[in-house]
Amino acid sequence: MEFVQPIREKNQIEYIKTYLKGSNFRDYCLFTLGINSALRISDLLNLKISDVIDEKKQPRNRIQMREKKTGKTKDFPISDTAKKAIKEYLKLRGNYSFDEALFPSRKGGGALLRNQAYKVINRAARAAGITEKIGSHTMRKTFAYQAYQTGVDITLIQKLLNHSAPSVTLAYIGITRDQMDDVYLNLNL
């Protein structure tokens, strides 16, 4: 697996959402939920419809699941943006059963595959003018990077991502030594 980058510019995130919404609502929902949940792609692709909506066909307030990689239980709220995307997507999807994959393959036979998700995200990122290495893991990294940029404490992000140390999280989201040095050089109090 190659090392991929987060999407750093919010205007590029919005472009990708618009691009995906215009081409395939499933892909738009995948991206929107991905960047708003910090789930690994394997966990996103394992979601069932019943994980995100209730019996009244309303978006749930929380997702409760077991992470595939760690085996740990994860319980987190669904953001309003993600709820809206889920609701719009399922309305357009039409008939479905609660035990179906949330993100089915167009070719049938189950959930979207990891390599298909990679192609979707990569194609949209290229359309947005992003030249850095982008992949399905970019969504998780984008969540962490954008949280950090809004002032969320790195130790909280570390905990959300299940990392061993803040330094791991900083490297993970692409905060470089040069960016840290810029703080010293540009603050000039």
CYANA upper distance limits for C-alpha pairs under 8 A (distance plus 0.5 A):
  2 GLU  CA    133 LYS  CA      8.50
  3 PHE  CA    133 LYS  CA      7.76
  4 VAL  CA    132 GLU  CA      8.10
  4 VAL  CA    133 LYS  CA      5.41
  4 VAL  CA    134 ILE  CA      5.58
  4 VAL  CA    135 GLY  CA      6.58
  4 VAL  CA    137 HIS  CA      7.46
  4 VAL  CA    138 THR  CA      6.60
  5 GLN  CA    132 GLU  CA      7.16
  5 GLN  CA    133 LYS  CA      6.46
  5 GLN  CA    134 ILE  CA      6.37
  5 GLN  CA    135 GLY  CA      8.50
  5 GLN  CA    138 THR  CA      6.27
  5 GLN  CA    141 LYS  CA      7.43
  5 GLN  CA    142 THR  CA      8.40
  5 GLN  CA    173 ILE  CA      7.70
  5 GLN  CA    174 GLY  CA      7.25
  6 PRO  CA    134 ILE  CA      8.04
  6 PRO  CA    138 THR  CA      5.45
  6 PRO  CA    139 MET  CA      7.40
  6 PRO  CA    140 ARG  CA      8.27
  6 PRO  CA    141 LYS  CA      5.30
  6 PRO  CA    142 THR  CA      4.81
  6 PRO  CA    143 PHE  CA      8.48
  6 PRO  CA    145 TYR  CA      7.08
  6 PRO  CA    173 ILE  CA      6.87
  6 PRO  CA    174 GLY  CA      7.78
  7 ILE  CA     12 GLN  CA      7.75
  7 ILE  CA     13 ILE  CA      7.32
  7 ILE  CA    138 THR  CA      7.44
  7 ILE  CA    139 MET  CA      8.33
  7 ILE  CA    141 LYS  CA      8.26
  7 ILE  CA    142 THR  CA      5.76
  7 ILE  CA    145 TYR  CA      8.43
  8 ARG  CA     12 GLN  CA      8.39
  8 ARG  CA    142 THR  CA      7.46
  8 ARG  CA    145 TYR  CA      7.58
  8 ARG  CA    146 GLN  CA      7.60
  9 GLU  CA     13 ILE  CA      7.13
 10 LYS  CA     14 GLU  CA      6.78
 11 ASN  CA     15 TYR  CA      6.61
 12 GLN  CA     16 ILE  CA      6.64
 12 GLN  CA    125 ALA  CA      8.35
 12 GLN  CA    128 ALA  CA      6.30
 12 GLN  CA    129 GLY  CA      8.39
 12 GLN  CA    130 ILE  CA      8.34
 13 ILE  CA     17 LYS  CA      6.77
 14 GLU  CA     18 THR  CA      6.67
 15 TYR  CA     19 TYR  CA      6.49
 15 TYR  CA    128 ALA  CA      6.53
 16 ILE  CA     20 LEU  CA      6.51
 16 ILE  CA    124 ALA  CA      6.04
 16 ILE  CA    125 ALA  CA      6.89
 16 ILE  CA    127 ALA  CA      8.12
 16 ILE  CA    128 ALA  CA      6.66
 17 LYS  CA     21 LYS  CA      6.44
 17 LYS  CA     28 TYR  CA      6.38
 17 LYS  CA     31 PHE  CA      7.81
 17 LYS  CA     32 THR  CA      7.64
 18 THR  CA     22 GLY  CA      6.65
 18 THR  CA     28 TYR  CA      8.43
 19 TYR  CA     23 SER  CA      6.93
 19 TYR  CA    124 ALA  CA      7.15
 19 TYR  CA    127 ALA  CA      8.40
 20 LEU  CA     24 ASN  CA      6.13
 20 LEU  CA     25 PHE  CA      7.11
 20 LEU  CA     27 ASP  CA      6.44
 20 LEU  CA     28 TYR  CA      5.24
 20 LEU  CA    124 ALA  CA      7.35
 21 LYS  CA     25 PHE  CA      5.55
 21 LYS  CA     27 ASP  CA      7.91
 21 LYS  CA     28 TYR  CA      5.53
 24 ASN  CA     28 TYR  CA      6.94
 25 PHE  CA     29 CYS  CA      6.60
 25 PHE  CA     89 TYR  CA      6.24
 25 PHE  CA     92 LEU  CA      8.40
 26 ARG  CA     30 LEU  CA      6.65
 26 ARG  CA     89 TYR  CA      6.76
 26 ARG  CA    103 PHE  CA      6.93
 27 ASP  CA     31 PHE  CA      6.65
 27 ASP  CA    120 VAL  CA      7.45
 28 TYR  CA     32 THR  CA      6.53
 28 TYR  CA     85 ALA  CA      8.04
 29 CYS  CA     33 LEU  CA      6.39
 29 CYS  CA     82 ALA  CA      7.91
 29 CYS  CA     85 ALA  CA      5.83
 29 CYS  CA     86 ILE  CA      6.55
 29 CYS  CA     89 TYR  CA      7.01
 30 LEU  CA     34 GLY  CA      6.34
 30 LEU  CA     44 LEU  CA      8.11
 30 LEU  CA    103 PHE  CA      7.63
 31 PHE  CA     35 ILE  CA      6.62
 31 PHE  CA    121 ILE  CA      7.95
 31 PHE  CA    139 MET  CA      7.40
 32 THR  CA     36 ASN  CA      6.70
 32 THR  CA     81 THR  CA      8.00
 32 THR  CA     82 ALA  CA      6.37
 32 THR  CA     85 ALA  CA      7.43
 33 LEU  CA     37 SER  CA      6.41
 33 LEU  CA     82 ALA  CA      5.65
 33 LEU  CA     85 ALA  CA      8.23
 33 LEU  CA     86 ILE  CA      8.49
 34 GLY  CA     38 ALA  CA      6.60
 34 GLY  CA     39 LEU  CA      6.72
 34 GLY  CA     40 ARG  CA      8.49
 34 GLY  CA     41 ILE  CA      8.23
 34 GLY  CA     44 LEU  CA      7.49
 34 GLY  CA    139 MET  CA      5.84
 34 GLY  CA    140 ARG  CA      6.95
 34 GLY  CA    143 PHE  CA      8.50
 35 ILE  CA    139 MET  CA      5.21
 35 ILE  CA    140 ARG  CA      6.45
 35 ILE  CA    142 THR  CA      6.58
 35 ILE  CA    143 PHE  CA      5.48
 36 ASN  CA     78 ILE  CA      8.31
 36 ASN  CA     79 SER  CA      7.27
 36 ASN  CA     81 THR  CA      8.42
 36 ASN  CA     82 ALA  CA      7.13
 36 ASN  CA    143 PHE  CA      6.58
 37 SER  CA     76 PHE  CA      8.47
 37 SER  CA     78 ILE  CA      7.84
 37 SER  CA    140 ARG  CA      7.91
 37 SER  CA    143 PHE  CA      7.62
 38 ALA  CA    139 MET  CA      7.48
 38 ALA  CA    140 ARG  CA      4.76
 38 ALA  CA    141 LYS  CA      7.81
 38 ALA  CA    143 PHE  CA      6.16
 38 ALA  CA    144 ALA  CA      7.63
 38 ALA  CA    160 LEU  CA      8.38
 38 ALA  CA    161 LEU  CA      7.65
 39 LEU  CA     43 ASP  CA      6.54
 39 LEU  CA     44 LEU  CA      6.59
 39 LEU  CA    140 ARG  CA      6.49
 40 ARG  CA     44 LEU  CA      6.84
 40 ARG  CA    137 HIS  CA      7.12
 40 ARG  CA    140 ARG  CA      6.82
 41 ILE  CA     45 LEU  CA      6.55
 41 ILE  CA    114 ARG  CA      7.47
 41 ILE  CA    136 SER  CA      6.69
 41 ILE  CA    137 HIS  CA      6.89
 42 SER  CA     46 ASN  CA      6.73
 42 SER  CA     68 LYS  CA      7.38
 42 SER  CA    114 ARG  CA      7.62
 43 ASP  CA     47 LEU  CA      7.02
 43 ASP  CA     67 GLU  CA      6.73
 43 ASP  CA     68 LYS  CA      6.71
 45 LEU  CA    101 ALA  CA      8.05
 45 LEU  CA    102 LEU  CA      7.95
 45 LEU  CA    103 PHE  CA      6.80
 45 LEU  CA    111 ALA  CA      6.81
 45 LEU  CA    112 LEU  CA      6.90
 45 LEU  CA    113 LEU  CA      7.83
 45 LEU  CA    114 ARG  CA      8.05
 46 ASN  CA    101 ALA  CA      7.34
 46 ASN  CA    102 LEU  CA      8.35
 46 ASN  CA    111 ALA  CA      7.67
 47 LEU  CA     51 ASP  CA      6.67
 47 LEU  CA     52 VAL  CA      8.43
 47 LEU  CA    101 ALA  CA      6.57
 47 LEU  CA    102 LEU  CA      6.16
 47 LEU  CA    103 PHE  CA      8.10
 48 LYS  CA     52 VAL  CA      7.86
 48 LYS  CA     98 PHE  CA      7.40
 48 LYS  CA     99 ASP  CA      6.24
 48 LYS  CA    100 GLU  CA      6.02
 48 LYS  CA    101 ALA  CA      4.91
 48 LYS  CA    102 LEU  CA      5.30
 48 LYS  CA    103 PHE  CA      8.49
 49 ILE  CA     53 ILE  CA      6.76
 49 ILE  CA     97 SER  CA      7.97
 49 ILE  CA     98 PHE  CA      5.52
 49 ILE  CA     99 ASP  CA      6.67
 49 ILE  CA    100 GLU  CA      6.45
 49 ILE  CA    101 ALA  CA      6.57
 49 ILE  CA    102 LEU  CA      5.24
 50 SER  CA     54 ASP  CA      6.87
 50 SER  CA     55 GLU  CA      8.46
 50 SER  CA     98 PHE  CA      5.29
 50 SER  CA     99 ASP  CA      6.68
 51 ASP  CA     60 ARG  CA      8.23
 51 ASP  CA     63 ILE  CA      6.60
 51 ASP  CA     64 GLN  CA      7.69
 51 ASP  CA     65 MET  CA      8.41
 52 VAL  CA     59 PRO  CA      6.17
 52 VAL  CA     60 ARG  CA      5.81
 52 VAL  CA     62 ARG  CA      8.08
 52 VAL  CA     63 ILE  CA      6.85
 52 VAL  CA     86 ILE  CA      8.22
 53 ILE  CA     57 LYS  CA      6.01
 53 ILE  CA     58 GLN  CA      5.70
 53 ILE  CA     59 PRO  CA      4.69
 53 ILE  CA     60 ARG  CA      5.41
 54 ASP  CA     58 GLN  CA      6.01
 54 ASP  CA     59 PRO  CA      6.85
 54 ASP  CA     60 ARG  CA      6.40
 58 GLN  CA     87 LYS  CA      7.80
 59 PRO  CA     83 LYS  CA      6.31
 59 PRO  CA     86 ILE  CA      7.57
 59 PRO  CA     87 LYS  CA      7.05
 60 ARG  CA     78 ILE  CA      7.84
 60 ARG  CA     83 LYS  CA      8.35
 61 ASN  CA     77 PRO  CA      6.14
 61 ASN  CA     78 ILE  CA      6.07
 62 ARG  CA     75 ASP  CA      7.23
 62 ARG  CA     76 PHE  CA      5.87
 62 ARG  CA     77 PRO  CA      4.55
 62 ARG  CA     78 ILE  CA      5.76
 63 ILE  CA     74 LYS  CA      8.25
 63 ILE  CA     75 ASP  CA      6.14
 63 ILE  CA     76 PHE  CA      6.08
 63 ILE  CA     77 PRO  CA      6.78
 63 ILE  CA     78 ILE  CA      7.20
 64 GLN  CA     73 THR  CA      7.78
 64 GLN  CA     74 LYS  CA      6.26
 64 GLN  CA     75 ASP  CA      4.87
 64 GLN  CA     76 PHE  CA      7.25
 65 MET  CA     73 THR  CA      6.23
 65 MET  CA     74 LYS  CA      5.82
 65 MET  CA     75 ASP  CA      6.97
 66 ARG  CA     71 GLY  CA      6.24
 66 ARG  CA     72 LYS  CA      5.99
 66 ARG  CA     73 THR  CA      4.82
 66 ARG  CA     74 LYS  CA      6.32
 67 GLU  CA     71 GLY  CA      5.51
 67 GLU  CA     72 LYS  CA      5.95
 67 GLU  CA     73 THR  CA      6.69
 67 GLU  CA     74 LYS  CA      7.07
 68 LYS  CA     72 LYS  CA      8.47
 78 ILE  CA     82 ALA  CA      6.77
 78 ILE  CA     83 LYS  CA      6.83
 79 SER  CA     83 LYS  CA      6.65
 80 ASP  CA     84 LYS  CA      6.63
 81 THR  CA     85 ALA  CA      6.87
 82 ALA  CA     86 ILE  CA      6.62
 83 LYS  CA     87 LYS  CA      6.59
 84 LYS  CA     88 GLU  CA      6.65
 85 ALA  CA     89 TYR  CA      6.44
 86 ILE  CA     90 LEU  CA      6.57
 87 LYS  CA     91 LYS  CA      6.63
 88 GLU  CA     92 LEU  CA      6.80
 89 TYR  CA     93 ARG  CA      6.52
 90 LEU  CA     94 GLY  CA      6.84
 96 TYR  CA    100 GLU  CA      7.49
100 GLU  CA    104 PRO  CA      8.30
100 GLU  CA    110 GLY  CA      8.34
101 ALA  CA    110 GLY  CA      7.01
101 ALA  CA    111 ALA  CA      5.83
102 LEU  CA    111 ALA  CA      7.95
103 PHE  CA    111 ALA  CA      6.14
103 PHE  CA    112 LEU  CA      6.22
104 PRO  CA    108 GLY  CA      7.43
104 PRO  CA    109 GLY  CA      8.42
104 PRO  CA    110 GLY  CA      6.12
104 PRO  CA    111 ALA  CA      4.58
104 PRO  CA    112 LEU  CA      5.41
105 SER  CA    109 GLY  CA      7.44
105 SER  CA    110 GLY  CA      6.55
105 SER  CA    111 ALA  CA      5.66
105 SER  CA    112 LEU  CA      4.60
105 SER  CA    113 LEU  CA      7.53
106 ARG  CA    112 LEU  CA      8.11
112 LEU  CA    116 GLN  CA      6.95
112 LEU  CA    117 ALA  CA      7.30
113 LEU  CA    117 ALA  CA      6.83
114 ARG  CA    118 TYR  CA      6.69
114 ARG  CA    136 SER  CA      8.08
115 ASN  CA    119 LYS  CA      6.81
116 GLN  CA    120 VAL  CA      6.84
117 ALA  CA    121 ILE  CA      6.74
117 ALA  CA    136 SER  CA      6.71
118 TYR  CA    122 ASN  CA      6.41
118 TYR  CA    135 GLY  CA      5.68
118 TYR  CA    136 SER  CA      5.29
119 LYS  CA    123 ARG  CA      6.38
119 LYS  CA    135 GLY  CA      8.26
120 VAL  CA    124 ALA  CA      6.81
121 ILE  CA    125 ALA  CA      6.59
121 ILE  CA    134 ILE  CA      7.94
121 ILE  CA    135 GLY  CA      6.74
121 ILE  CA    136 SER  CA      6.71
122 ASN  CA    126 ARG  CA      6.67
122 ASN  CA    134 ILE  CA      6.23
122 ASN  CA    135 GLY  CA      6.27
122 ASN  CA    136 SER  CA      8.26
123 ARG  CA    127 ALA  CA      6.76
124 ALA  CA    128 ALA  CA      6.79
125 ALA  CA    129 GLY  CA      6.99
125 ALA  CA    130 ILE  CA      5.90
125 ALA  CA    131 THR  CA      8.43
125 ALA  CA    134 ILE  CA      7.61
126 ARG  CA    130 ILE  CA      5.73
126 ARG  CA    131 THR  CA      7.07
134 ILE  CA    138 THR  CA      6.36
135 GLY  CA    139 MET  CA      8.40
137 HIS  CA    141 LYS  CA      7.00
138 THR  CA    142 THR  CA      6.35
139 MET  CA    143 PHE  CA      6.90
140 ARG  CA    144 ALA  CA      7.06
141 LYS  CA    145 TYR  CA      6.50
141 LYS  CA    172 TYR  CA      7.54
141 LYS  CA    173 ILE  CA      6.06
142 THR  CA    146 GLN  CA      6.40
142 THR  CA    173 ILE  CA      7.95
143 PHE  CA    147 ALA  CA      6.58
144 ALA  CA    148 TYR  CA      6.65
144 ALA  CA    157 ILE  CA      6.86
144 ALA  CA    161 LEU  CA      8.46
144 ALA  CA    173 ILE  CA      6.89
145 TYR  CA    149 GLN  CA      6.69
145 TYR  CA    173 ILE  CA      5.75
145 TYR  CA    174 GLY  CA      8.22
146 GLN  CA    150 THR  CA      6.81
147 ALA  CA    151 GLY  CA      7.17
147 ALA  CA    152 VAL  CA      6.00
147 ALA  CA    157 ILE  CA      7.99
148 TYR  CA    152 VAL  CA      5.52
148 TYR  CA    153 ASP  CA      7.24
148 TYR  CA    154 ILE  CA      7.03
148 TYR  CA    157 ILE  CA      7.93
152 VAL  CA    156 LEU  CA      7.52
152 VAL  CA    157 ILE  CA      7.59
153 ASP  CA    157 ILE  CA      7.08
154 ILE  CA    158 GLN  CA      6.49
154 ILE  CA    166 PRO  CA      6.62
154 ILE  CA    169 THR  CA      7.82
154 ILE  CA    170 LEU  CA      8.07
155 THR  CA    159 LYS  CA      6.73
155 THR  CA    165 ALA  CA      8.31
155 THR  CA    166 PRO  CA      6.27
156 LEU  CA    160 LEU  CA      6.74
157 ILE  CA    161 LEU  CA      6.67
157 ILE  CA    169 THR  CA      7.90
158 GLN  CA    162 ASN  CA      6.44
158 GLN  CA    163 HIS  CA      5.62
158 GLN  CA    164 SER  CA      7.83
158 GLN  CA    165 ALA  CA      7.23
158 GLN  CA    166 PRO  CA      6.37
158 GLN  CA    169 THR  CA      6.17
159 LYS  CA    163 HIS  CA      6.84
161 LEU  CA    169 THR  CA      8.48
163 HIS  CA    168 VAL  CA      7.09
163 HIS  CA    169 THR  CA      6.95
164 SER  CA    168 VAL  CA      7.35
165 ALA  CA    169 THR  CA      7.24
166 PRO  CA    170 LEU  CA      6.68
167 SER  CA    171 ALA  CA      6.73
168 VAL  CA    172 TYR  CA      6.48
169 THR  CA    173 ILE  CA      6.72
170 LEU  CA    174 GLY  CA      6.83
170 LEU  CA    175 ILE  CA      5.81
170 LEU  CA    176 THR  CA      8.33
171 ALA  CA    175 ILE  CA      6.24
171 ALA  CA    176 THR  CA      7.45
175 ILE  CA    179 GLN  CA      6.93
175 ILE  CA    180 MET  CA      7.94
176 THR  CA    180 MET  CA      7.02
177 ARG  CA    181 ASP  CA      6.59
178 ASP  CA    182 ASP  CA      6.62
179 GLN  CA    183 VAL  CA      7.35
180 MET  CA    184 TYR  CA      7.70
181 ASP  CA    185 LEU  CA      6.80
182 ASP  CA    186 ASN  CA      6.20
183 VAL  CA    187 LEU  CA      6.25
184 TYR  CA    188 ASN  CA      8.01
